[in-house]
Amino acid sequence: MYSGGTLIYTMRQDAYLQIEKRIKQLLASELNVNASVIATSNSSTPLLGRGVGLDSVETMALVLSIEEEFEISVPDADMTATLFETIGSLAGYIVQKLSEQTERAEN
């Protein structure tokens, strides 16, 4: 039996994993990232430089895809190297934005 806190944590973990999976799918389908890079990537795989190796134009294309896919807005102020440090950092950001939207909708 889950306690309230454990259930919320489990739901967030499930959401995080699903979002991470969707980011990988977007990298493959929208940015044509090599399938072997996607297959060997995980939450700690860098998006910039070594790892996935996105450049600035590809990063912007990923942002547009994410905004459309998850129906969120990524303000210019949030577009930092830290946000795109890893697949996990981006997935965590999306989870946070979706959580904020849910909280606003409930109030």
ABEGO torsion letter per residue (X at the ends): XBBAAAAAAAAAAAAAAAAAAAAAAAAAAAAGBBAAAAAABBAABBABEBEAGBBAAAAAAAAAAAAAAAGBBBBAAABBAAAAABAAAAAAAAAAAAAAAAAAAAX
